[in-house]
Amino acid sequence: MPPKNILVTGATGYIASRLIPLLLAAGYRVRCLARQPERLKGRAWYPKVEVAAGDVTRPETLPAAMQGIDAAYYLIHSMSAGHGYDRLDLESARNFAQAAKAAGVAHIIYVGGLANPAEPKLALHLKSRIESGAALREAGVPVTEFRAGVIVGPGSVSFEMIRFIAEQFPLMVGPRWLRHRSQPIATPDILAYLLAALETPACRGQVIELGCERECSYIGIMAEYAHIRGLKRLPLLLPLIPPVFMAFFIDKLTPVGYSYALPLVEGLQNDSLVLDRTPLSLFPSIQPLDYTEAVRRALAETHPDKIERVWLDRDEVRMLHEGLFIDYRRFVAGVKSLLTFNFPKTGVLGVHYRQIEIQTSDLLRLKAAPFPFGESWLEYKLTPRAGQTHLEQTVFLKPNGLPGALFGHFGLQRLADEVSSKLRDSTTPKL
């Protein structure tokens, strides 16, 4: 009998937050396991799911979340914990598998790392992902383990590292081990495999390696991204560049924090290749995109309409997210409709918002006139909150190469401050 009740862990994470809407659209009942359930309230799918508070490091919180579940997605890692995350990964996987076994869960679906387990100098990050898959199998629940390397899509940690490095560095300096090879997988493809696994009994107990047909070096992956974007970039590979040095700059210049960046950078010292394509025959309808096409689709989705708005649980935030520099602020509104809204029509630093993309009673989005730093949008939205109506102001910047990145780092906040000031000083609306 096909599964109907699905548990998704890591619901605030990249893959899970994109998988959940697909599960709902396919008719599954979805329960999300989250350590901080309040962080999910801003997601569009939140009203349609059941949320269970729980933590895989605390086994006593898991039985209630597992009750009545047919299949469970394990989409968790502990890299943000820093030193010792590999031990935490193993403990968490065992806790989850034992709780699933006790609750009668019939199937666990897991996404791990793509690497050769026999590699003598396997990076700790990749070794931990493979060992976590083995730990999930220990309790006896059938596990489908997908192994993936670079995931190509807006918001993927590995893709955002590639994107922001290629955008910001005309001279792409890196260690020689960036010549190691990978076979990237597009986000829509990995989601298709995860969804199909629910209805493919033969995949239970299988380890399935995912990747496009073509092998690329890591420096080649970055160079091809730059070529697609029309950016002139020169790779320069040098010996003896320590991973901590690269992770430091990734932390400062991309959306990826140091605790994530360091193990991922260390993982680039190994090939990440599909060694056995035989299990992919279980899913004949899925034909993975080539890397070039995956990048083109990811770039097309770098738009305010497409990104997941993970910041809506806060009143003010500045962040790099899914290829965009974002400045978000929320005010108590003095206006009831945006159809007659007297919005600020100009910004600073040569940015002028003149083109109306959307205008309804509760949503107004303006696009900036062409300027050399990329594409920018200014958006206003009316939302009810705590018995009041709030006006949300969001400035988005899709940078164009190094000039756009510099504007995002040093100019976007000033632009948003100026627009907010004009908004507050205008007589209509009064804020």
SVG drawing of the C-alpha trace seen along z (x, -y; Angstrom):
<svg xmlns="http://www.w3.org/2000/svg" viewBox="-7 -65 59 70">
<polyline fill="none" stroke="black" stroke-width="0.4" points="0.0,0.0 1.5,-3.4 2.6,-5.6 0.3,-8.4 1.8,-9.9 5.2,-11.3 7.7,-12.7 10.2,-15.3 13.1,-16.3 15.3,-19.3 12.2,-21.3 14.1,-24.6 16.8,-23.3 17.3,-23.6 16.1,-20.3 13.3,-19.7 11.7,-23.1 11.5,-22.5 10.4,-18.9 7.5,-19.6 5.4,-21.5 5.9,-18.7 4.7,-16.1 1.6,-18.2 0.8,-18.6 1.1,-14.8 -1.5,-14.3 0.6,-13.2 0.0,-14.2 3.1,-15.8 4.5,-16.2 7.6,-18.3 10.0,-17.6 11.7,-20.8 13.7,-21.9 12.3,-25.4 8.8,-25.1 8.3,-28.9 10.9,-29.3 8.5,-27.6 5.7,-30.0 6.8,-32.3 6.8,-29.4 3.9,-29.4 3.2,-25.7 3.1,-26.1 -0.7,-26.0 -0.9,-22.8 1.5,-20.7 1.5,-19.3 4.5,-20.4 6.1,-18.3 8.7,-19.8 11.6,-17.4 15.4,-17.0 17.2,-14.0 19.9,-14.5 17.2,-14.0 15.7,-10.6 12.9,-11.2 11.4,-13.8 11.0,-11.4 8.4,-8.8 5.4,-11.3 6.7,-12.6 6.9,-9.1 3.4,-7.9 1.3,-6.9 4.2,-7.7 4.6,-5.4 7.9,-6.9 10.4,-9.4 12.9,-11.6 16.2,-12.1 17.6,-15.4 19.7,-16.4 23.4,-17.1 25.3,-18.7 28.0,-20.7 26.9,-23.9 27.8,-22.4 31.5,-22.7 34.2,-20.4 32.8,-17.0 29.9,-17.2 30.7,-13.8 30.1,-12.1 26.8,-14.1 25.8,-13.0 26.2,-9.3 24.4,-9.6 21.5,-11.5 21.1,-9.0 21.0,-6.1 18.4,-7.9 16.2,-8.5 16.5,-5.0 15.7,-3.4 12.6,-5.6 11.5,-4.8 11.8,-1.1 9.9,-1.3 7.1,-3.2 6.8,-0.8 8.0,-3.2 8.4,-1.2 10.9,-3.3 13.6,-5.9 14.9,-8.1 18.2,-9.8 20.5,-12.2 24.2,-11.7 27.4,-12.8 28.7,-11.5 32.2,-10.0 34.1,-6.8 34.0,-5.1 37.3,-3.3 39.2,-6.6 42.0,-6.4 42.0,-10.1 38.3,-10.8 37.4,-14.2 35.6,-14.1 32.4,-15.7 32.0,-13.0 33.1,-10.2 30.5,-11.4 27.7,-11.5 28.5,-7.9 28.7,-6.6 25.4,-8.3 23.7,-6.3 25.2,-3.1 23.9,-4.1 20.4,-4.6 20.4,-1.0 21.5,0.4 18.0,0.5 16.6,2.6 14.3,0.2 14.7,0.3 16.7,-2.8 17.0,-4.4 20.3,-6.4 20.8,-8.9 24.3,-10.3 24.8,-13.7 27.7,-16.0 27.2,-19.6 23.5,-20.4 22.8,-23.1 19.9,-25.4 19.3,-28.8 19.9,-28.4 22.0,-25.2 25.1,-25.8 27.5,-24.3 25.9,-26.3 25.9,-29.6 29.6,-29.1 30.3,-28.6 28.0,-31.5 29.4,-34.2 33.0,-33.2 32.6,-33.4 30.6,-36.7 33.1,-38.4 36.6,-37.3 37.9,-38.2 41.0,-36.2 39.7,-32.9 42.6,-31.9 42.4,-28.5 44.3,-25.4 45.4,-22.8 43.0,-20.3 40.2,-22.2 41.2,-20.0 39.3,-17.2 36.2,-16.2 32.5,-16.2 29.2,-15.4 26.7,-18.0 22.9,-17.3 20.2,-19.9 17.8,-20.6 14.7,-19.6 16.3,-16.3 17.2,-15.4 13.7,-16.3 12.3,-14.1 14.3,-11.1 13.2,-11.8 9.6,-11.9 9.8,-8.9 11.4,-6.8 8.1,-6.8 6.4,-4.9 9.4,-2.7 9.5,0.3 12.6,1.7 14.7,-1.2 14.5,-0.3 17.8,0.9 19.6,-0.7 22.5,-3.2 21.9,-5.4 24.5,-7.8 23.2,-10.9 24.9,-13.2 24.8,-14.4 26.6,-12.4 29.5,-14.9 32.4,-15.1 33.7,-18.5 36.6,-19.7 35.6,-22.0 37.5,-24.9 35.8,-24.0 32.4,-24.2 33.2,-27.8 34.6,-28.8 31.6,-27.5 29.2,-29.3 31.2,-32.5 31.0,-31.8 27.2,-31.4 27.0,-34.7 29.2,-36.4 31.9,-37.1 35.6,-37.0 37.3,-35.0 40.9,-33.6 41.5,-30.6 44.8,-30.5 45.6,-27.4 48.4,-27.5 49.9,-25.0 49.6,-25.2 46.4,-27.2 45.0,-25.9 41.2,-25.1 40.8,-27.5 42.0,-30.4 39.4,-29.6 36.6,-29.0 37.4,-32.4 36.8,-34.3 33.8,-32.2 32.3,-33.1 32.9,-36.8 31.8,-37.1 29.1,-34.4 25.9,-33.3 27.8,-30.2 29.0,-30.5 32.5,-29.3 31.2,-26.2 29.6,-25.0 32.4,-26.3 35.3,-24.6 34.1,-20.9 32.8,-21.6 36.1,-23.1 37.9,-20.1 35.5,-17.9 36.8,-19.4 40.0,-17.5 38.2,-14.3 36.5,-13.4 32.7,-13.3 31.7,-10.9 29.0,-8.4 30.8,-5.0 27.7,-2.8 24.8,-4.1 23.0,-0.7 20.5,-1.7 19.4,-4.7 17.5,-2.3 14.9,-2.1 13.8,-5.6 13.7,-5.5 11.5,-8.6 14.1,-10.9 16.8,-12.2 19.2,-14.4 19.9,-17.9 23.4,-18.7 25.3,-21.1 25.1,-24.0 21.3,-23.7 21.0,-23.3 22.9,-26.6 20.7,-28.4 17.6,-27.2 19.0,-28.2 19.8,-31.7 16.2,-32.0 14.9,-31.3 17.0,-34.0 14.0,-36.4 11.7,-37.6 8.9,-35.5 10.9,-32.3 13.0,-32.5 11.9,-31.1 11.4,-33.9 13.1,-32.5 13.3,-35.8 9.7,-36.6 9.9,-35.6 12.0,-38.7 11.3,-42.5 14.5,-43.5 17.2,-41.6 20.1,-42.0 21.3,-38.8 22.7,-37.0 20.1,-34.5 19.6,-32.4 21.9,-34.7 20.3,-37.9 21.4,-40.6 18.3,-41.4 17.4,-44.2 14.0,-43.6 12.2,-45.9 8.7,-45.8 6.8,-48.9 3.4,-49.5 1.4,-50.7 -0.6,-53.9 -2.2,-52.8 -4.9,-50.4 -4.3,-49.8 -1.2,-49.8 -3.3,-50.7 -3.0,-54.4 0.3,-54.1 2.5,-57.2 5.8,-55.2 9.3,-56.6 10.1,-56.6 13.9,-57.2 16.7,-55.8 20.3,-56.8 23.6,-55.8 21.9,-56.0 19.1,-53.5 15.6,-54.6 12.6,-52.3 10.2,-53.2 8.9,-50.0 5.8,-48.5 6.0,-44.7 3.0,-44.0 0.5,-46.3 -2.5,-45.0 -4.2,-46.2 -1.6,-44.4 1.5,-44.0 3.6,-46.4 6.8,-45.5 9.0,-48.0 12.0,-47.2 14.9,-49.5 15.8,-51.1 18.9,-49.5 22.0,-50.2 25.5,-48.7 25.3,-46.8 22.8,-44.2 19.0,-44.0 17.1,-45.4 13.6,-45.3 11.8,-47.3 8.8,-45.6 6.1,-46.6 3.6,-44.2 0.7,-44.7 0.3,-41.9 -1.8,-41.5 0.3,-40.9 -0.7,-40.9 -3.9,-42.8 -2.2,-45.5 -1.5,-45.9 2.2,-46.0 4.0,-47.3 7.0,-45.1 9.7,-46.8 12.2,-44.6 15.0,-45.6 16.4,-42.9 19.7,-43.0 20.8,-40.4 24.5,-41.4 26.3,-41.6 29.9,-40.5 32.2,-42.3 30.7,-45.8 27.3,-44.4 28.7,-42.5 30.5,-45.6 27.3,-47.5 25.5,-44.7 28.1,-44.7 28.5,-48.5 25.6,-50.3 22.4,-48.3 21.8,-49.2 22.4,-52.8 19.9,-52.6 17.3,-50.9 17.9,-53.4 17.2,-56.2 14.1,-54.6 12.8,-54.0 13.5,-57.6 11.6,-58.9 8.8,-56.6 8.6,-57.7 8.8,-61.4 6.1,-61.2 2.7,-62.6 1.0,-59.6 1.1,-57.2 1.9,-58.3 3.9,-55.7"/>
</svg>
